[in-house]
Amino acid sequence: MMKYGYWILIALFAQACSSSDKQPSQDDQPLMTEKQEHRAEKHRIENPNETIELNNGEKWKADPEMIDHVEVMQIVLNDLSPEGLGDYYAAAEVLDAELAELIKSCTMKGQGHDELHKWLLPVMQKVEALGKTEDPKMAEVLVEELEQAMGEFHEYFEEA
């Protein structure tokens, strides 16, 4: 069963705590609007697998609110002790909600914003895959990759 901790409260708040093995409904609110998805897809096509760059050897400055959302995602991933796919789906819903809030809170501009997108788009893809996979082994791999991505965020971004 999922560890009882900070992220359970977040999950309840986000109304995403579900322990069944049923996949989330297609009717659920999407992470991005259709227009945002189009822009993200265009960016993915134009810039596949880009490497994030530092700001002249320094970390990019990110808003404290954005950092908070990344830290919540880290807690969700670190505290995850799944017993079935339903636990992975619940985590994916909470991660989706945090990504949506991170996107809303973003005020970065210029190259820093572009570098954030290099980190953000693969994370969004992994969270989406986590919420859809029917393979527990793949879910485990996705969680490991997301944990690595959260660490990578802190290699390139810091609180402004």
C-alpha positions as CSV (number, residue, x, y, z in Angstrom):
1,M,0.0,0.0,0.0
2,M,1.1,3.6,-0.5
3,K,3.1,5.1,2.3
4,Y,1.0,7.4,4.4
5,G,2.7,10.7,4.3
6,Y,2.7,14.2,2.9
7,W,1.8,13.1,-0.6
8,I,-1.4,11.3,0.5
9,L,-2.7,14.7,1.7
10,I,-1.8,16.1,-1.7
11,A,-3.5,13.2,-3.5
12,L,-6.7,13.7,-1.5
13,F,-6.6,17.4,-2.2
14,A,-6.2,16.7,-5.9
15,Q,-9.0,14.1,-5.6
16,A,-6.5,11.6,-7.2
17,C,-6.1,9.0,-4.6
18,S,-7.4,5.8,-6.1
19,S,-6.2,2.3,-5.1
20,S,-8.1,0.3,-7.8
21,D,-6.4,-1.1,-10.8
22,K,-8.8,0.7,-13.1
23,Q,-7.1,3.1,-15.5
24,P,-8.2,6.8,-15.1
25,S,-11.1,7.8,-17.2
26,Q,-10.5,9.4,-20.6
27,D,-13.0,12.0,-19.5
28,D,-10.7,13.3,-16.9
29,Q,-9.5,16.9,-17.2
30,P,-6.5,17.1,-19.6
31,L,-3.2,18.4,-18.4
32,M,-2.9,20.9,-21.2
33,T,-5.4,22.6,-23.5
34,E,-5.5,21.5,-27.1
35,K,-3.6,24.7,-28.0
36,Q,-0.9,23.9,-25.4
37,E,-0.6,20.3,-26.6
38,H,-0.2,21.5,-30.2
39,R,2.7,23.9,-29.2
40,A,4.3,21.1,-27.1
41,E,4.0,18.6,-29.9
42,K,5.5,21.1,-32.4
43,H,8.4,21.7,-29.9
44,R,9.0,18.0,-29.6
45,I,9.1,17.5,-33.3
46,E,11.4,20.4,-33.9
47,N,13.7,19.7,-30.9
48,P,13.8,15.9,-30.1
49,N,16.1,14.8,-27.2
50,E,17.8,18.1,-26.6
51,T,20.4,18.4,-23.9
52,I,19.7,21.0,-21.2
53,E,22.4,23.7,-21.0
54,L,23.4,25.8,-18.0
55,N,23.4,29.5,-18.0
56,N,27.1,30.2,-18.7
57,G,28.0,27.5,-16.2
58,E,25.3,28.6,-13.7
59,K,21.9,27.2,-12.9
60,W,18.9,28.9,-14.3
61,K,16.7,30.9,-11.9
62,A,13.2,29.4,-11.4
63,D,10.3,30.9,-9.5
64,P,9.9,29.5,-5.9
65,E,6.4,28.3,-6.7
66,M,7.8,26.2,-9.6
67,I,10.4,24.7,-7.4
68,D,7.7,23.8,-4.9
69,H,5.8,21.8,-7.5
70,V,8.9,19.9,-8.4
71,E,9.5,19.2,-4.8
72,V,6.0,17.8,-4.3
73,M,6.5,15.6,-7.4
74,Q,9.7,14.3,-5.8
75,I,7.9,13.5,-2.6
76,V,5.2,11.6,-4.5
77,L,7.8,9.6,-6.3
78,N,10.0,8.9,-3.3
79,D,7.0,7.8,-1.1
80,L,5.5,5.6,-3.7
81,S,5.2,2.0,-2.6
82,P,2.8,0.5,-5.2
83,E,0.9,-2.7,-4.7
84,G,-0.7,-2.6,-8.1
85,L,-1.3,-0.4,-11.2
86,G,-3.9,1.6,-9.4
87,D,-1.2,3.1,-7.2
88,Y,0.8,4.1,-10.2
89,Y,-2.3,5.6,-11.8
90,A,-3.0,7.6,-8.6
91,A,0.6,8.9,-8.6
92,A,0.3,9.8,-12.2
93,E,-2.8,11.9,-11.5
94,V,-1.1,13.8,-8.7
95,L,2.0,14.3,-10.9
96,D,-0.3,15.6,-13.7
97,A,-1.9,18.0,-11.4
98,E,1.5,19.3,-10.1
99,L,2.8,19.6,-13.7
100,A,-0.3,21.7,-14.6
101,E,0.3,24.0,-11.7
102,L,4.0,24.2,-12.5
103,I,3.1,25.3,-16.1
104,K,0.6,27.8,-14.8
105,S,3.1,29.3,-12.4
106,C,5.9,29.6,-15.0
107,T,7.1,33.2,-15.6
108,M,10.4,32.3,-17.1
109,K,11.4,33.9,-20.4
110,G,14.1,33.6,-23.0
111,Q,16.6,30.8,-23.0
112,G,15.9,29.8,-19.4
113,H,12.3,29.1,-20.5
114,D,13.5,27.1,-23.5
115,E,15.9,25.1,-21.2
116,L,13.0,24.4,-18.9
117,H,11.0,23.0,-21.8
118,K,13.8,20.6,-22.6
119,W,13.3,19.1,-19.1
120,L,9.6,19.5,-18.9
121,L,8.4,17.8,-22.1
122,P,10.1,14.4,-21.5
123,V,8.7,14.5,-17.9
124,M,5.2,15.2,-19.2
125,Q,5.5,12.2,-21.6
126,K,6.7,9.9,-18.9
127,V,3.8,11.0,-16.5
128,E,1.3,10.4,-19.3
129,A,2.8,7.0,-20.0
130,L,2.7,6.1,-16.3
131,G,-1.0,6.9,-16.2
132,K,-1.7,4.6,-19.2
133,T,0.7,1.6,-18.9
134,E,-0.8,-1.8,-18.2
135,D,2.6,-3.2,-17.5
136,P,3.8,-3.0,-13.8
137,K,7.5,-3.4,-14.9
138,M,7.1,-0.5,-17.3
139,A,5.5,1.6,-14.6
140,E,8.4,0.8,-12.3
141,V,10.9,1.9,-15.0
142,L,8.9,5.1,-15.6
143,V,9.0,6.0,-11.9
144,E,12.8,5.5,-11.8
145,E,13.1,7.7,-14.9
146,L,10.9,10.4,-13.3
147,E,13.0,10.2,-10.1
148,Q,16.1,10.8,-12.2
149,A,14.4,13.7,-14.0
150,M,13.5,15.4,-10.7
151,G,17.2,15.2,-9.7
152,E,18.2,16.5,-13.1
153,F,15.9,19.5,-12.6
154,H,18.0,20.6,-9.6
155,E,21.2,20.2,-11.6
156,Y,20.0,22.9,-14.0
157,F,17.6,25.1,-12.1
158,E,17.5,26.8,-8.7
159,E,15.2,29.1,-6.8
160,A,15.3,32.8,-7.9
